[in-house]
C-alpha cells in the first residue's frame, strides 16, 4: 500500500520528520562510536556508546510498527489527526533518547509517547478495515 502524498500531506510530513529523527539518532551513534573509540563493526563497547546504539536500534524496531500504522490509519483518522499522532511519536522518540542517555531507567515517558500513538493508529486502522468489511 502506498500513501498518496497529495491526499495526506501532513501525514507525509510527519513520516518525513520521523525518518529525520531516526537519521539524527544514527548520526549520534556514529559520533559516539568515534568519541568512545568503539571500532566498527563492534555493536558494543563503552557504556555511553551502548546507550546511543540501543536507542537507535529500538527506534528502528518502533519504526517497523509506526510506518504501516500511520499509513493505514491516515485514511481512517484523517490527515491532521494521523499527522498529529505521528508528530507525537517523533517527540516521544526524542524524549526516549534523552531519558535513555541520562539513565536507561528514565526511558518510560518517551516509550509511552511512542507506544500510545502507534497503538491508537493500529486500532484505528483495524477499525476502519472492519467497518468497510461490515458495510
C-alpha positions in Angstrom: 0.0 0.0 0.0 1.3 3.4 -0.8 0.3 6.7 0.9 -0.6 9.2 -1.7 1.3 12.3 -0.6 -1.1 14.7 -2.3 -4.0 13.3 -0.3 -2.2 13.2 3.1 0.4 15.9 3.0 0.5 16.4 6.8 0.9 12.7 7.4 3.6 12.6 4.8 5.5 15.4 6.7 5.0 13.5 10.0 6.6 10.5 8.4 9.5 12.5 7.0 10.1 14.1 10.4 10.1 10.6 12.0 12.7 9.5 9.4 14.8 12.5 10.2 14.6 11.7 13.9 15.9 8.2 13.1 18.6 9.6 10.8 19.7 12.0 13.5 19.9 9.2 16.1 22.1 7.3 13.6 24.4 10.3 13.4 24.6 10.4 17.2 25.6 6.7 17.2 28.4 7.5 14.7 29.7 10.4 16.8 29.5 8.2 19.9 31.5 5.4 18.1 34.2 7.9 17.4 34.1 9.7 20.8 34.3 6.4 22.9 36.6 4.6 20.4 34.3 1.7 19.5 35.6 0.4 16.2 33.2 -0.8 13.5 31.7 -3.4 13.3 31.6 -3.8 17.1 28.0 -3.4 18.3 29.0 -2.7 21.9 31.9 -1.1 23.7 31.8 1.9 26.1 28.5 2.1 28.1 27.7 5.6 26.7 28.1 4.3 23.2 25.9 1.3 24.0 23.1 3.6 25.2 23.1 5.6 22.0 23.3 2.4 19.9 20.5 0.8 21.8 18.2 3.9 21.3 18.9 3.8 17.6 18.1 0.1 17.3 15.0 0.5 19.4 13.8 3.3 17.2 14.2 1.1 14.1 12.2 -1.6 15.9 9.5 1.0 16.6 9.5 2.3 13.0 8.5 -1.2 11.9 5.2 -0.7 13.7 4.8 3.1 13.3 5.2 3.3 9.5 2.5 0.9 8.4 0.2 2.0 11.3 0.3 5.7 10.2 -0.2 4.9 6.6 -3.1 2.6 7.3 -4.6 5.0 9.9 -4.5 8.2 7.8 -7.5 7.4 5.6 -9.5 6.4 8.8 -8.5 9.2 11.1 -7.9 11.9 8.6 -4.7 13.7 7.6 -4.4 16.1 10.6 -5.0 13.5 13.3 -2.7 11.0 11.8 0.0 13.6 11.4 -0.5 14.8 15.0 -0.1 11.3 16.2 3.0 10.9 14.0 4.5 14.1 15.4 3.8 12.9 19.0 5.6 9.7 18.0 8.7 11.7 16.9 8.6 13.8 20.1 8.4 10.5 22.1 11.5 9.2 20.4 13.4 12.3 21.3 12.2 12.2 24.9 13.0 8.4 25.0 16.6 9.1 23.7 17.3 11.9 26.1 16.0 9.8 29.0 17.9 6.7 28.0 21.1 8.7 27.5 20.8 10.1 31.1 19.7 6.8 32.7 18.1 3.8 30.8 15.5 3.5 33.7 14.3 7.0 32.7 13.1 5.9 29.2 9.5 5.3 30.3 7.9 8.6 29.4 9.4 8.6 25.9 8.4 5.0 25.4 4.8 5.9 26.3 4.8 8.8 23.9 5.9 6.4 21.2 3.8 3.4 22.1 0.4 5.1 22.6 0.2 6.9 19.2 1.3 3.7 17.4 -1.4 1.7 19.3 -4.1 4.3 18.6 -3.2 4.2 14.9 -3.1 0.4 14.8 -6.6 0.2 16.4 -7.9 2.9 14.1 -6.7 1.1 11.0 -8.2 -2.2 12.2 -11.5 -0.5 13.0 -11.5 1.1 9.5 -11.0 -2.2 7.9 -13.7 -3.9 9.9 -16.1 -1.0 9.2 -15.6 -1.4 5.5 -16.0 -5.2 5.7 -19.2 -4.9 7.6 -20.5 -2.4 5.0 
